Amino acid sequence: MDYTWNFDIVWSYRWIFLTGTAVTIGITIAVVVLGLVAGLIAGIAQLSRSPTLRWLSWAYIEMFRLTPLLVLLLWFYYALPIMTGIKLDAVTASVVTLTLYGGSFYAEIIRGGIVSIEPGQSEAGLALGMTPARVMRRIVLPQAIKRMIPPLMNQSIIQFKNTSLVSVLAVPDLLYQGQVAAMDTYRALEVYTVIAAIYVVVLLPLTAIVKRAEKRLAQSN
Amino acid sequence: MSYKIEVSGLRKSFGSLTVLRDINLKVESGQVVALIGPSGSGKSTLLRCLNLLVMPEGGAVRIGKDSFAFGDGSKLPAVREQARFRSNTGMVFQHFNLFPHMTVVQNVMEGPVSVKAMPKPQAEELARKLLAKVGLSDKVDVFPNKLSGGQKQRVAIARALAMEPEVMLFDEATSALDPELVGEVLGVMRDLAAEGMTMIIVTHEIGFAREVADRVVFMRDGVIVEEGPAREVIGEPKQEATRAFLSHFHNRG
């Protein structure tokens, strides 16, 4: 291949890449935090005694888990305003969609973590005279959270990569900025290689942390 | 005569399967009652009805001053009422069910601290005293996964005692133990009985039942077939079903 690499042009776009990375990280933090809240609510609702709550949370989880993220993004940005008259700006639509999408996966992890704790643990707490709420707080959740952490972190890593889809709504994230730079410079090869490398570099330490957490969990069991 | 535990007309079924039919049982204060019978006879379910881990469908249960009636017309006790009722009975499980995320002493402190709001220093003192009593003073700060089965079960007994219950319930407390570890747990239970604790023991240790229990109750198919002084029920059973059940043990030993 007699292609002449030219990273100098890419270097001149470094500030744009940097702000793009910042936007990507910012959106990720927002959708991970908000998604965990949504997931916790939906996950616990799945275990509720009320059939209505169980049905509602089930409907939410399946609807978001089984629809492609790109379809959801386009729906919330283009279809929701037609249906409800509520017009979300691109960033808000992105955050809402990614939050609800991620939350549906978090909910399953949280529900699964709670039910993975042996019933004998709850019984022992109840037998001491604890209320069910206290059993959940003192006995079940402390053990369940430990088991949830590795899969929650994996899901968050996926969320980080998922944010690249918001570029279709012209949110100025890392990928969107890259597309702009690639079109300006006609240097698609260099630009997209650098973009890909940035995603990897940001996530590499996180995957190492997950591995360590998984190892520690295996030892403590 | 004062009864510590009174069960009358107790009924329970799981779906179409009736597990307990019209159970009546009275236990005097300080008495030890052994529940024996083949598996599926309902003895564990009866024990779990006594602290509402299984909710009866009919009848009434009284332990000490607290009583509940179940079935037609009586509302299920509120969550807080259930919790208070349970705190008055100590339960020891076949599989120990220690809290793996807490050290031994924290396991024992958990009840008094989180249910009775006992100050931590006081709860720790109580826990250390109880752990000394079950012979585990040297294991206070280790986690349960470092203990043998017999040690775990002794911690579980100390944990139940920490609530200072009026009654102790043992659900096959030695069934999951290696044979050489059974003795240390039975020893602790023997001491408790000698101190005058009111106890109901679901057990397959017939020899232990004969030695420690004041009364033996033989159950089959959800009914009490025979009950009486331990020596009579085990030594000279009146019912054919009791004799048939006990013959398995005599043949073995």
Interface residues (C-beta under 8 A of the other chain):
Chain A: E118 G120 Q121 E123 A124 G125 L126 A127 L128 G129 M130 T131 P132 R134 R138 I139 P142 Q143 K146
Chain B: N51 L53 V79 R80 A83 R84 R86 S87 N88 T89 G90 M91 F93 H95 N97 L98 F99 P100 H101 E110 G111 S114 V115 A156 R159 A160 M163
